Amino acid sequence: MSDGLPDFVIIGAMRAGTTALADCLGRHPEIGISRLKETDFFIEEKNFGRGMNWYRSLFPENKRIVGEASPNYTKRDVFENVPARIHAANPDVKLIYVVRDPVKRFWSHYQHSVLVHGGLAPPRVILEDTEGAHILAASCYYWQLCAYLEFFDRAQIYILDFDAFTNERGASLQALCNFLGVSAFQLTDHAPQKNSSASLGAVPGWALKLAHHPGLVGVRSVLPGSLRNAAKTSLSKLSPSRRQAPVMPEGLHEQIGIALQEDATQFRKLTARAFPQWSV
């Protein structure tokens, strides 16, 4: 751990398996994950003002390396200068960017926002909406990564393919452990899936909005994960029926793909990887 600061940061992408990855890494005997999964510390509008001492307090002290996961770090259209702040804190930090099919990520992000926040434009016109443009930007992996390449060497950034992580978890984790400089390890079982549309739909909307309230960040940072999970399970039992995520209308998949095609092409060139499972 460098001066109490994280050795690695999972910078995104949102709805690409960052929670599952953080859970897996947190089960490694040499790795510690921040108590607050999404610290959002390097975002000025969120928690940067809490100061370095608050940030350091989120990490365990008895681990060889520590890290955090904040998918908001790759939303440069709304949160500026994040790479510069991370670099200023620790220029040697290692970054992990989890990516998945850009169209599927877009749709999962949209469903998540509907269930958690509500008030979004309907699917048929989401690409014409301001929020739709923001969700699209989060799937522009090349554009998002370029902001980090202004400050960090490409060798400091590990690109993790969501499909490989899902289907070949053991090999993916071993390669990632090599990147992080820790011993390889084998999970005896898969980490439980969290934040899926089904699990979010089971929790009352008011409870999700309350949990994401900025004023509760300090409370969440001191609560153990087991207690937060227990609260989520209890709240899901209060809802008389599950809220359903929207269904993608015919033709929208193609429209999203067209909008993301150029960025996906540039991302493949940058990473020299084919991502054959992607639909764009």
PyMOL commands that set and color helices and strands:
alter all, ss='L'
color gray80, all
select helices_A, chain A and resi 18-26+48-50+52-56+71-74+82-89+102-116+123-128+130-138+141-149+154-156+162-167+169-180+197-202+205-211+214-222+225-236+252-271
alter helices_A, ss='H'
color red, helices_A
select strands_A, chain A and resi 8-12+31-33+65-69+94-99+157-161
alter strands_A, ss='S'
color yellow, strands_A
deselect
rebuild
show_as cartoon
